[in-house]
């Protein structure tokens, strides 16, 4: 009886212990022996305690003793690595020491690169401006009307029909109505008239003679034709710099001078050119000799053009021939 009771308590205790250990162990179905779960086993190994002892090799006296576990070592090592990475990033980002890192440009180099970038942008704008000037010059030489590319580009972005005047006062409305009524009766010949802007200049007459063809923008004749004596010299009308001295099949020997205040003069059908590109010439200085060169001519004469702000003007309004 006592043996049976002892066996019963033993089996009950064994079942109870199995229930408690079920979270940490598996039981072999054949042998009934508990087998530890893999995850729990790894976690238990990480928490196992180990003692690190540093002692004197001669006296075996213990100097330092540390109790460590693999988990503590991993945490400590990870903290050190993260701290080193953070410190390195801080040095690279916020201190001048980054200049000593191989492959990293120093501050002076970066400043020079920025300055060169701005200079390149400025040179690009200058080149675009020069290209527009040369295009206008080519149009003038070919007898076409010059186009101000800058103004044309700006006009593309301006939509006057979308402008709305909000909260306009009665005085503003009355003033605008008055201006519109005056503009309604203003006459215009279709060509920008800068006469009042350049009337203060004293122009030197290029050559004395008879005008055979007058200024006529409607027929794309942007200058005047002057017949003079053979081998008559052509003189500069204002101080300026020669920007063109060349030959074309249509206009023969041609020379053009760039003056101040956006004034530009052209002399076509010459028999000989006496100045070169880049020469600075004063008013009245000889530029060429009158001739009959080019296809668009019927006799010895000078075709003279005067341009202001990219628009042709009538030379007769400013000088006497």
Order of alpha helices (4+ residues) and beta strands (2+ residues): alpha-beta-beta-alpha-beta-beta-alpha-alpha-alpha-alpha-alpha-beta-beta-beta-beta-beta-beta-beta-beta-beta-beta
